[in-house]
Each structure stands twice: as structure tokens, then as C-alpha cells.
Amino acid sequence: MNFTRWSARLPGTQRRAAARAEHTVTTTDRRSEGSVPAARAEQLTDEPPPVPAVDELPVREVLDRVPALVALVHGPDHRLAYVNDAYTAAFGARPTGEPAAEALPELRDLGLMPLLDQAARSGRPRTLKSRKAPDGRSYTFTCTPVAESGGEDAVLVFATDVTDHAEAAERLRASERRQRETAVTLQRSLLPQELEQPDDLRIAATYQPGGTEAAVGGDWYDVITLGGGRTALVIGDVMGRGVRAAAVMGQLRTAVRAYARLDLPPHEVLQLLDGLAAEIDANQIATCVYAVHDPNEGRLVYASAGHLPILVRDETGTVQRADEPTGPPLGTGGWIHASGSIPLGPGSTAVLYTDGLVERRNEDLDEGIASLERALAGATGTPQVICDRLVRSAGVTADHDDDVAVLVLQHPHRTGADGDLFRNAALELLGGVEAAPRARAFASGVLTSWRFPPDLHDLGVLATSELVANSLQHGTPPMRLRLRRTDRRLIIEVTDGDDHLPRRRRAEPGDESGRGIAIVATIASHWGSRRTPGGGKAVWCEFVLPRATD
């Protein structure tokens, strides 16, 4: 075995050999030119004395002292020719002359045999990075082809101990996993643990965190019962990743629930959120859609802060996109948001979602939304079934590179016995004080036809009388009384043209007014008021119906 020949392929050998050749030529030329004796020349030069050439070094002794693991195999079956002392210390003595698959079982178990074949065939080095060997340490293996004097190909196996690097990398990965698990736990704990289920809507939602290689984002959704049969729906996405994004998301979601209790129009809620987002973190922005469903109107009124459009499929299967109006994301400031609306009648399904569902690296965003529209057009079943189907159609898997949140709501088309549980009745309050007895008579007749028990009937008539009297005294025309029943509650609502909202207060013994709202608040399960888009107000109360017993 000619160690000298293949040792010339070790890193740096060619460079040092070329330097020696140049030094030899220069020295020969100088000797032929000068007439100074050699002894005098040695005295006059400052050059260091010549060092031994690499070819003159005992290669085997050098390799035996190398701390890295070295093995040499040759021939088509990679018979073992040599292992150095470091290799023997790591894996024990190895018999030479045997095929590597038998003589070096540790390399076979690590899958290094195909790498030896590739290096021998291609004539190029091949590397296998950071593999844990049977001795418990990690090595990076490099297989370098070597030409022998006999013409038979050989491969030099050089293994570098990278245990410290591998352990440091594993510690870093473990730290990242713990941080991601913390963010996922925080994210899930801040999302609704159980969605509110309004009387008139069926709702389902799903949240899918990004894969293990992706940090958790700030996607969130929520369903908020406003009272009076109305429901607020919200979905948003905080820009950024990790625990910070999840924490900001939690603050925004809490703020949305607080602002929703004010029963403000969607654009006013976003206006308040915009200022709050800037206060939470001026460098962090978020997109959001806030929508309100009123079963009496059959529409979804919404406002969007830089979020993706709501999709609505009607009962014929036609999908409509709610594109406008859309303002900039929350936290940018200086923008006046506006509300829009889209029909959501019986039999319709609406989908609110975050960008992780439709955005792909190699695809335009509009193409992703169009693909979701096609999937929604053909999706049927319960909201949860539709939710799962849309996620599957978008190709979202456990290793997806972004968070995904989807909120699906249906306005069912009720018929038969189910339809009898959802009824509406309305009366225009015309005239002056004579409208009050007409309203009481109307409410009594409606509640009787709906077959309410006597105690609930009487409470409903009393609440109607007080709300109408309050509107006649403090409101302005036009005035309207609306009665609505669902399978869970009775709702009484009076609207008028004055935007001054009533409040509950303590009436003194000598006061002639101020007791109506107090009476309503006492006898009803809930009551509230809100301003209407036309400049007036609506005051409502509701009674929870007794559950039917078998």
C-alpha cells in the first residue's frame, strides 16, 4: 500500500508540494549564478533552514496520532486496509482484509456503505453529517476517493467528532420546542374553550397551529352573544410569531369582548381597537374582521381592518365575497373605518378565516381565495363538517408553515315544528298616548297565540307596556314594537328616532318617572339598549323560556 501517494491528497498537501518545488528551482538557480561559497552563503542569508518535505514524513505515524477517526478501504467490496489508533480506541481493533460491511459494522449500521460506493464511482468526496455512533458520540463522516499505485480504487474514511456541536444543537432544538409548546399552550388557552351558540345560528371553529418548524402566530376568533337576538363574530391575526404575538392576541380578544358589550356598530369597535393596538405595542399590527348578525334584518354587518374578505354561500350554492369596505390593519392609526353589509338569510353559510388557509409561497393570494370559494360552493353539512372540509381542501397538514383559524356560521332554514319555535311579530306605534294600550293588546294577543304560560305571558305584557311608555315619553317617532321568540327565549324590542340611551337609576319617592327601566331590569332575564344606524335607538329585554321536560 502506497501511503505516500494517497497522502498527497490530504488537504493542503498540493499547496505545500508546489511551494517546495518553487523553492527548489529558485535555490538551484541561485547556486548556478553565484560564486560565493556555500558556507559564506549560509552566513549571508536570513532564510530559515529547509524543513522536511511531507513526502518524507512517516504518514502512518502521523495518521495514528490524528485525533479524528481514519480508516482506509479498497476494492469493489471495500476491504479494510487500515484504521488509526483513534478509530481503534473508539470501536476496538478491526481485522484488515475483510469487507467493510463485516469489519466495520458500526459504519454499516450508520448507513455508510452506499456512501462508500458513491465516492468510489463518482471520484468525489461524500459527507454524512452528525450521526450518532454506537460509542454514544456523534461524528461527521467524509468518504474521499483515493487512487492507489496498483490501479485499484480506495476510499479514505475520515470521521470528525462533533458530539459537542450535536449536543448544543439538540439543546437548542429542545429549547425551541419548549418555547413553541409554551406559545401553543398560551394560544389555545386564550382562544374560546367553548363557542357560544346563539339561538339563530349554528357555529363551529377550528385552530391549527403551524408545524414544528414554524413559530406559533397570533390567530384568534370569538363568538359573542350581544342580547336581543344579535351575535358578534370576530376573527383576527396578529403579525409576528411566538409568545409575544400570542400575548398581544389575548389582549385584543379581551378588548373586543369588552367593546362588544357596548353594542357599538362594527366600525366603531374597530376604531377603539385601533387605538388600543397602538398602545399595546406600536411595532405590532393586527388584521381583524368584526361582524354582527341580526336575525331580524337577515344581513351580516361587518367592518374589516386589513383582513381577508368574508365568504357567504346562499341556499342556491352561489358564493359572494364581501370585499368592501376594508381599512388598514389595527395599530396603524389615522384611519376612519366604515361598516358594510352582506346578505345572510336562512339557508346561508358564512366563512371567516385567516391568511394561513389561503396564502401559499408560490401562489397569488387571490388564487387561494378563489380556491376557497370553489371549496365552499361544494361544501355541505354541519358547520364543523364544512370547517374540516375547507381545511382539508386547502392542504393544511400538521407540518403547515402557518397558523390557520376558521370560523363557519350557518343561518338554518327552519320549517315545520322547528319553524314554529322561531316566530316574529311587529307593530308600528302610531299616534300619541293611545299607542300604549294598543301595544299591550297586541303583545297579549301574540303571546297567547304563541302559547306561553300565563306567568310568562303577564311578564311579557308588563315589559312591553313599560318599554313602550318609556319610548313615548322620552323618544321620537318613528316608533316600533317587535316581539320575537326562539326555542330558548322571548325578546321584546322597542325602537324610536331618539338616540339618547336610557339608563337604570334609583327613583326617589316623589319622582314621577324613572321606574320603567328599573321594572324591566327586575322582571326580565336581560335588558339593554343600542343606537341604530338611522340615528335612533333600540331598547330590548329578553326572558329565558323554561325548558321542556319529558
C-alpha angles and dihedrals in degrees: 000000000000104000091172094062099050092037087068087070094062113112113283096010096110091049093052092044091053090049091052092050092051091047091051094051092048093049092049092050092050092050091052093049103045131070094199113118117249094247091053091046091055089053095049099047126081094199116122118249114271117272124222114274120247089244088060094053119100097251096193092053090050093050092046089059096046109110091217121085113258129185132168123207129176141189131034092296092046098239113198114254103166146357124186128231093264090056091049091049091052101043106009132249115330125205114241122223094038124111112268092241088065102027095045105036091161090064091047092052090050091054095247097136095083088049091057090052092049093050092048094048099042098038088225131110118261125201134204111195128219107341122170110235128206090262088067095249128111123238139183109220124208119189112201122186115234128193113223128207092247091059093249116130119241135186126216114213113206118183122190120200107238097164094125092050092046093049091048090050091049091050089051092049091048090051091050091048091051091048091049092048089051091050092047091049091049092046094051093044090055093051119083109281089204125016119234110245112214121209095246102037138059112213137186132170139185135197122198117184119215121267124278091273093055125074116235115264133207104262116149143164136187143182118212125188107219099186129244089071094296124127132197120212124191137180128174147163126215112213112239138041143262135025094329093058091047091050092050089048090055092052093049093048091051090049092050091055091049094048091045090061087064087064092224126165113271095253092053091052090053090047090057092044091051092059092044093051091055090051094049094053124344090202096053124076132184138197120224144172119204116188135175125205120204113185091204092061099038092220139107111230111199147166125205130206103197093311130137117272123270114246120216126188115196126212091272092058096253113141120215125193119218098214104156144095102028125161131191121286122283115274096037095094130195096079131112108216122214134204127236133182140218129191116262106173129162111305094026128127125203128195127202116185146160128245094261088076097057109017119096131173096236098035136074114249092235089057090055092050091047090052090052090050090055092048091049092049090061099037117106136166134059121344091257092052090049091047093054092043094053091049091051093046090054090056095242110166137169091273095049113146097230141037117264127204123178129181118190124187130181130197100208122219102233123202138164119011091350090055091053089064091060112060137154134200130176138185129192108227104222128173128018133290091338088073090074097066090043089053092050092049091047093050092047092052094047095047090048091052089050088056098235117171115262096255093052090043092055093046090050093051091048093050090048091051094051095045092048092047090050091051093047091051102041105018138071132226141307094066128175138181119211127186121192133176130192131178088274110032151014115236124198118189133177122191130191140167099260118093096204106117118220121233133198114253140166111264117216119227092255096047117111094200141028099076100093099077090041090056092048092048090051100049100034128075091229138355136184148151138223141178117257125223093250093062099265133095142245124217117194144172133187138205122208110232120231113256116251113249123216 
